[in-house]
Amino acid sequence: MPENEAPRRPLPLLTPQNEFFWSSGADGRLRVQECRSCSSLIHPPQPVCRYCRGAEMGVRAVSGAATLIGFTVNHRFALPGLPAPYVVAQVALAEDARVRLTTNAVQCDPETLHLGMPMEVVFERHDDVWLPLFRPAPPPALPAPLPEDEVTAETVARYVRRPASTSKFEDRVAITGIGATPPGRRTMADPLALTLQACREAVADAGLLLDDIDGLSTYPGPNLGPFGEGGVTAVESALGLRPTWHSGGPETFGPGGSVIAAMLAVASGLARHVLCFRTIWESTHGELVRTGRLALPGGRTDSWQIPFGATSAAHTLAQNAQRHFHRYGTDRETLGWIALNQRANAALNPDAIYRDPLTMDDYLNARPITTPFGLYDCDVPCDAAVAVVVSARDAAADLARPPVLVEAVGTQIIERLEWDQSTLTHEPQVIGQAAHLWTRTDLRPADVDVAQLYDGFTFNCLSWIEALGFCGIGEAKDFLTGGVNIARDGVLPLNTHGGQLSHGRTHGMGLLHEAIVQLRGDGGARQVADASVAVVSSGGLTPSGVLLLRADR
């Protein structure tokens, strides 16, 4: 950057497929891709229409009128050229409410914004890009209701596919070993060293030798950032294993996806004992960036959200939470009971990062992150590794510990995967997976003794509680009030090790570890009496998955 030039916000990467959108402001007309066959508007641009699957695509100039369907006032995050606070918003286009744009709400007092408010586009030029921003439309425009989701709790049954066979792969596998490093803050530990420590512990816990391991599975694979240690390649190289099967990549059901993939490999006979692992060193990574010892990549982005400062999952989920508040009367205290529950459980876990008492006043008065989320709505960055061993059921009986059996998995995607195009009032990627789970078992929500539900943010937990049927859709406020139902002695003991909100962010793999601890009866002071069935969810906005486990008793 030349000296004295002001920093600028990240700009989108222009391609032949999207240039029409980002250059619309040159003549002040917003343009969106259109299917020539059925006239549907398509966003983000695609080579095929998702509605009629026609392949003749064009571009349509639209009015620029829209409805405000989500917004969050960002306080915590900042970008070059976009200092906090600023408003990240989502609008639905007047011509087709299925088309939603992430944007910034401008030329207004954030306190005056409300869902359903009519908005209009204004363009802001940055070099060869015209960013479509939105401001409140002048009176007499009338408020509009929130658009309905394409898939709702009422319509989900028509999309969920039941098993084609009564023979389940889940019946041929078991979880036989677990290992984990205690989560730490800025440990400066080598992430691969953390991985190997957890892996060796899991193998020993199963009563196996490293030479018995014939499969490796991980998520997200050889990621170069704070969310991995180098993947299968790094672990295989360090331990000198010779797996007959391996898997690793980000497009699966969160960390639980690596475990489900391992189950499929074992059930099909490709491997007998698969070592699954997940490492995160986000706390140390952040410290290295802060102190200038590690640089972040720069340049333009292919994201449809980052140019507007929507840099975190918090910005998406905060808007989902706000819509849930709007539609169902949920409030911040509803989310607060989840945070307080996790902290109470963490107080009994010597490995948890945060164990000090937390009151509702502490929660409500904590510094804002991005409305309605405050500090205690957000999980705790840490350095940690977790590993589990998935074994063939017929091999599990002879191992060191009683196996944990797999009753069912839920994996079906029925909602759109793009964060800002998906479900409005819940975390995207929970409703379909939850419904799918219950088609693969005769057990019901009332049979669950303990729930380890993804809590990257408090609202993740709320979404899973409703989607899995522990209360009705929109009924979480009543279910969570007072925290009684989710306490260790309640009807649904929740995140008994402190969850990611207090124990530390392990991206869901720590939840699986805790479920196995509970089903083995090894929870010590936090043990739920007679726990024999556990549900575990994995993923937060990513394609999610859910597992139903049971003790071998």
Number of C-alpha atoms within 10 A of each C-alpha: 7 6 5 6 7 10 12 12 18 20 22 23 15 17 10 6 12 17 14 17 23 23 21 19 21 14 9 15 19 23 19 22 24 21 24 16 14 13 15 19 27 23 19 16 17 15 15 14 23 14 12 12 12 14 14 13 20 16 16 17 14 15 14 19 19 28 27 28 26 28 29 29 24 24 18 15 18 16 17 11 12 16 14 14 15 21 25 26 28 26 30 24 22 18 14 14 17 19 19 23 23 26 24 25 28 17 11 12 10 15 7 8 18 15 19 19 22 26 24 21 24 19 20 13 13 12 7 14 20 22 23 25 23 28 20 23 16 10 7 7 11 11 14 14 12 20 14 12 16 14 18 16 14 8 11 16 14 8 15 19 12 13 11 7 7 7 9 15 17 21 15 20 29 29 25 29 30 27 25 25 19 18 25 21 17 17 16 14 13 12 24 20 15 22 28 24 17 25 29 19 20 24 25 17 19 25 16 18 11 15 12 15 21 19 27 30 30 29 29 25 22 18 14 10 13 17 21 23 27 19 25 23 14 16 19 15 10 12 13 11 16 15 18 14 16 23 19 21 18 17 13 20 28 26 29 29 28 28 29 23 22 30 28 18 26 26 21 14 11 17 23 26 31 30 27 31 32 31 32 26 30 23 21 22 22 16 16 15 12 11 9 10 9 12 10 7 6 7 8 14 14 13 14 18 23 19 21 25 26 24 16 12 14 23 26 26 29 26 28 27 29 27 21 20 18 15 13 15 14 19 15 20 17 22 27 28 23 28 30 25 25 28 30 23 25 28 21 18 21 12 17 22 24 20 19 11 11 17 15 14 10 14 20 18 12 14 14 17 22 27 19 22 30 20 19 26 29 20 21 25 27 26 29 27 29 31 31 29 30 35 29 23 22 11 15 24 14 12 15 14 15 19 27 26 25 23 24 23 26 23 23 23 21 19 22 15 15 15 18 24 20 22 22 25 25 26 27 30 29 33 27 27 27 27 23 27 25 19 17 19 13 9 15 13 15 10 12 20 23 29 25 29 26 32 30 27 26 26 28 25 25 27 26 28 25 21 23 24 16 18 18 13 19 20 16 21 20 13 19 21 16 17 18 16 16 23 23 22 13 14 15 21 23 26 32 29 31 30 32 31 30 29 31 27 28 28 25 25 30 29 29 28 20 24 30 28 18 26 28 21 17 13 19 11 10 19 22 21 14 13 19 22 25 25 25 26 32 28 27 24 23 20 24 28 29 30 24 24 25 23 20 15 10
